Amino acid sequence: MSRKHHHLKGAEVSCCVKYFLFGFNILFWLLGAAFLAVGLWAWAEKGVLSNLSTITDMGGLDPVWLFIVVGGVMFILGFAGCIGALRENTVLLKFFSVFLGLIFFLELTAGVLAFVFKDWLKDQLNFFINNNVKAYRDDIDLQNLIDFAQEYWSCCGAHGPDDWDLNIYFNCTEPNPSRERCGVPFSCCVKDPAEDVINTQCGYDVRLQKELDWQKYIHTKGCVGQFEKWLQDNLIIVAGIFVGVALLQIFGICLAQNLVSDVKAVKAWDCPLPLSEWLNKAPYKRPVFNLSPHPAVGSRGGLDGPKKTWIPPF
């Protein structure tokens, strides 16, 4: 019986599941490769690839790490899912589903811990922002990230403008020779709608004035409080995004496991039992020969050979 006839009569791999999983993962794979390429390009532009020791020298967060880590994870998952689905490789498919399940479990754990330990998470966020304020001038990507956050949430520092005293260029100590002394970055400034060009010196010497006058020129609210307010205002959207991502992960795991089951069923159908086991399990018995020492006389007076008795299988 041909292989095709086996598949028609027995188990077969679902083409819909196979090629849907393949198409989904090839997009995921290409997107991960793009993220990874952007991260490596950014490191090459900053000279990190030529001197890897600079990775640990930076005090704050290098945003390129996000591209490297996220792109690397997406690339590995996409590769395993894509090749595993195309070649019907159960090892790669199991790796894909287990890795995706582990990521889902870590996300779920992080969400539960963030809900239970709100105060601890807030303290860690303050510590994280203050560390990045200190390293504001150390990396251009970190600087752009902080400027974007302060402009988007209309805030300045973790709790207020005085947090910029942590930075050696903006602190108000007397020995500080920087022109930015007692100032804040331009992203803290209140934008003038009439200005078409950004004034990067709008925050100079602002904190030398009275605190009541600060709000005329800069945002006085901290980014931690503004971020919490933004989460409360957009809670449904944020929750919807997390639920959507979780459902996609569960859907991918189910597709991979379904394909693994189909592949195993086809392999079991195409690999029958050995002949000895098949004869023992099948409803069949070998013919039994009657070897009597006195051969029976046939109807024509001749001698018949040994009689063969057939025992039917039922």
C-alpha positions, 0 to 999 in steps of 0.5 A: 500500500502506498504512502499516499493511500496510508494517509488517506486511510489513516492519520495525516498532518493538517495542512491548515495547521502546518502552513498557518504556523509556518506563515505566522512564524516566518513573519515573527522570524523576519521581525526578530531579525530586523530588531536584531539588525537594528540593535547590532547596527546601533552598537556598531555606530557607537563602537560597542562591537569593536570594544565590548568592554563598554557594555558594562561601563555605562551606568544607566540603561542602554536602550539598544539592549531592548532591541538585542534581547527582544530581537534575539528571542523573536528570532530564535522562536521564529526559527524554531516554529518556522522550520519545525512546522515546514519540516514537521520536526517534532524536536523544534516544535516542542522547543518552540512550544516549551520556550513560548510557554516559559515566556508566558509563565514569566509574564504571568508571574511578573504581572502577579508580583507587580500587582501584589508588591506595588510599593516595591515596584514603585521604589524600583522604578524610582531607583531605575529612573534616578540611575538613568538621570545620572547617566543622561549624558553618557549615551545618546540613545538613553538621552533620547529615551529620557527626553521622549518620556519627559516630553510625552508625560509632561514631567521632569525627573523621577519626582521633580526637577530637583532630581537633576541634581544627581547629574554632574552637569545639572547639579547646583553645587558651587564647584560645578563649572558646567553651563547647565548648572542648576538647569534641566534638559530641554525636554522638561520645558513647557513648549511654546506653541508659537515656536517652530524650532526647539530651544535646547537652552530653555532649561538653563538656570531655571532652578536658580529662580524661586520654585513658584516660578518654575511652572512658568518655564518647566514641568514640575511633576515627576515622571513616576506620578505621571506614569501612574496616572497614564496607566490609570487613564489607559488601563483598558487599553494596556490590559487589552494589549497584555491579554491579546499577547497572552492569547497569541502565545496560547494559540501558538502553543496549541497549534504547535502541540496539535502539529506534533500530535499529527506528526506522531500519529502519521509516523505511527501509521507509517511504521507498522509492527514487526512481522513476528509481533503482527502475527502474534497480535493478528487474529490469524493462526498458521495451518496445522498439518495432520501427519498420521503414520497411516495415510488415508486412502483416497476415493480413487484407491490411491494414497493421499499425502499428509492431510492439511487442516485449516483453522480459520481465524474466527 
